[in-house]
Amino acid sequence: MLTTNTQRSAVFLFVSLVAVAVHAEGIKDVTLESPTHGTTLTLSEQKGKVIVLHFLLKTECPYCLKYTREYAKLAGSNHDVLHLFLKPDSVDEIKAWSLKLGPQDLKDLPVIYRDPDARLATQLGIPDGYKFHGETVHFPALVVLDSAGQELFRYVGKNNSDRMKPDDFSAKLKSAMKNQAK
């Protein structure tokens, strides 16, 4: 039987291999719907922008709320970077969860997109198998796509509180963009 550390290492090795494959081929086109704002967004129509995919946990998670608030503030400061917040919950669950972000009017909140059955998370190789609130869910993650839709970098948390801090993200993005320009 594999130890927990060995299992984690195997999962993260697999994720790294998938990340290399996604980086080489680019992401398949996906249309996302927002239960909070009644809008849709197609990734292929966002070419030319840097896209940050924030994979939030299914179920209640206070860290997801904190993380979304922090990154929503950051999103407002850089209009060349599009932050997309994704939850695999039902439409009603996403609406209810979103109201916990702050203002009681959905139009004033960050747009939350639905990733039904975590299909995009699975496509991008975000590992699942994380036990949280009695459910098995995908790990929290952040995936950054460049303006051509190729993966620049990713961060996959090891638990619900393990997230890339906004300042670390900004520094990593600046470095990745600088390296890409070379």
N, C-alpha and C positions, 0 to 999 in steps of 0.2 A: 504494500500500500504506500502511495506517495505521501510525503509530509506536506503540511500546509505550505511551507516556503517553497518546496519543490513544485507543488501545484501552481502557486502564484507565478513562479519563474516560467513555467511552461506556458501559462496563459499569456503572460506579457511577451514572451518570445513569439507566440502565434500572432499577437496583436501587432508586433513590430513587423513581422513578415507581411501581414495584410496591409499595413501602412505603406510599405515599400511598393506593393502592387498597386494600391490606390494612387500613390504619388506618380507612378509611371503611366497609368492609364487615365487618370482623372476620375472624377466622380460621375456616376451615371446621373442623368437628369431626373430631378425630383420636383414635384409641386407640393408645397406645404400649405395647409389651411390653418387659419387662426380662429379658434373659437372665441377668443377675447375681443377680436376686432372685426370679424366677419370678412376677412380678406384672404387672398391667396398670394403665394409668391413662388415663382419657378426659378430654380437655381440657375439654369442656363441663361435666363434673362438678366442675371446679375453680373455677367462677365464684365470685366473692367474694374470690379470692386474686390477688395479683400473681404472674404466672408468668414465670420467666426461662428461656428456651430457649437452652441452650448447644450450639451446633453444633460438634462436634469433628471433626477430620479423619479420613478413612478412612486406614488404614495406621498404622504406628508413628509416633508423634510425641512427643518428650520434652516439648514445650511443652504438648501436650494433657494430659499427666499432671500437670505442674506446675500448670497452670491449673485442672484439676479438683480437685486437692488444696486449692488456695487458696479456690476458691469453695465447696467442700464445708464448709470451716471457717466461712465466712461464712454459709452456709445454716443452720447450727446456731444462729446467733445471732439470727436473725429468722424467727420461725415464721409471720409474715404473708406471707412471700415464699417461693414454691415454686420451687426451682432444679431444672430438668430437664436432665440431661446426655444428649446424643443422639449416637450414632455410626451411620454407615451400613454398618458391617461385618457379617459373618455372626455368628450366635449364638456359635459357637466362638471366633471372633476377638475378640469383645467380652469373653467370659469370660477369655480368656488376657490380654488387654490390661488388664482391670480388676485382675487380681492384681498388676500392677506398680504399682498405686496405693499399696500399703502392706501392711496386715495380710493374711495368707494365707487368711483366711476371708471369703468373698464377702459374708456377712451383715453384716460390719463395715465394708464399703466403701460409698461413695456409690452410689445406684441409677443404673445406666446403662441408658438406653432405646435401643432399636433404631429407627432411621429407615431402613427398607429402601429401597434404591436412592435414598436422600436425597429421598424424596417430599415430606416436610414442608419440608425446606430449599428444594426447588424451588417448592413452593406459596407459600412466603414470599418468594420472589425472591432467595434467597441465591445469588450468582453462582457458577457453576462455571467450569472452565477453568484452575484453578490446578494447575500441574505439581508433583508432590511424590512422591518415591520411585518414579519411573517410572510414576505413575498421574496421571490427570486427575481432580481432586476439586473439591468446593465449597470456597470460602474459609471460614476459621474465622469464626464469627459468634456474636453474642449478640443475641437479640430479647426485648424485655420487653413483656408484655401486661398491661394493667390488669385490675382486678377484673371488668370487663364483657367481657373478651376482645379489647379494642381495643389496637392497638399503641401503646405509649408512646414507645419509642425503640429504636434498634438500633445495633449497632457491628459493622461487617464489617472484618475484618483484611485487610491487603494481602499478608500471607505468614504462615507457620506460627507465627512468634514475635510477630506483631502482635495483641495481645489487650488488651481493656480491663482495666486493673488494678482489683482489688477496691475499693480506696479511691475511685478515680474513679467506679466503678459506684455505690457507696453514695451519693456526693455527687450524681451525676446522677439517681438514683432519687428521692432526697429532693426535689430541685428539680422533677422532673417531677410528682411526687405533689402538691407544693405548688401548682404551676401548674394542675394538673387540678382541684384543689379550689376554685379561684377562679371 
